[in-house]
Amino acid sequence: MNITVHQSISIYMIKVGAITNSSVLQIGSTGSLQAQSDIYNTGGFTEAAEEAEAISETTPLVPLAP
């Protein structure tokens, strides 16, 4: 079954509180959603950052399955 959707969307102002790495902002409809991940070196770094050090051992707030 094929469905064709024609739509016209005019956005005069949009306010987005926050977008994180796993957020999806969708305007309109979609038949399929494909993941896209872009990495940008906006700081012009030439080598990897130092390995992070643990401050203290923490217990998760939500128990994780083994």
DRENLOKOL-984154 format. One line per 5 residues: their letters; for each residue x, y, z of C-alpha. Coordinates in Angstrom, 2 decimals. Layout:
A> X Y Z  ... $
//
This chain:
MNITV> 0.00 0.00 0.00  1.53 3.32 -1.07  0.47 6.58 0.50  1.65 9.90 -0.89  1.51 12.89 1.43 $
HQSIS> 1.85 16.43 0.09  2.24 19.10 2.69  3.34 22.66 3.02  4.72 23.87 6.34  5.46 27.51 7.13 $
IYMIK> 7.30 28.16 10.37  7.59 31.79 11.39  9.22 31.12 14.75  10.35 27.95 16.51  11.86 27.79 19.96 $
VGAIT> 13.71 24.63 20.99  14.65 24.35 24.65  17.39 21.74 24.23  18.71 19.21 21.76  20.95 16.40 22.99 $
NSSVL> 22.86 13.69 21.16  19.87 11.36 21.07  17.14 13.93 20.39  14.93 13.99 17.32  13.32 17.17 16.04 $
QIGST> 10.66 16.35 13.48  8.48 18.78 11.60  5.91 17.18 9.31  5.54 13.50 8.52  8.02 10.85 7.48 $
GSLQA> 7.76 7.37 6.07  11.09 6.33 7.50  13.55 7.92 9.88  17.23 7.25 9.33  19.85 7.94 11.96 $
QSDIY> 22.54 10.50 11.19  25.54 11.30 13.31  27.88 14.17 12.47  31.09 14.93 14.32  32.73 18.32 13.90 $
NTGGF> 36.15 19.40 15.15  35.21 23.03 15.73  38.10 23.56 18.15  40.76 22.54 15.61  42.19 19.85 17.93 $
TEAAE> 44.91 17.66 16.43  45.13 14.85 19.00  42.85 12.89 21.31  41.96 14.21 24.76  43.45 12.71 27.91 $
EAEAI> 41.73 9.69 29.40  39.13 10.62 32.02  39.80 9.70 35.66  37.07 8.44 37.98  36.39 10.79 40.89 $
SETTP> 34.73 8.12 43.04  32.86 4.89 42.63  29.16 5.59 42.19  26.06 3.44 42.44  23.48 3.91 39.71 $
LVPLA> 20.18 5.45 40.82  18.30 2.84 38.79  19.48 -0.77 39.26  20.91 -2.12 36.00  20.22 -5.69 34.86 $
P> 23.27 -7.98 35.06 $
//
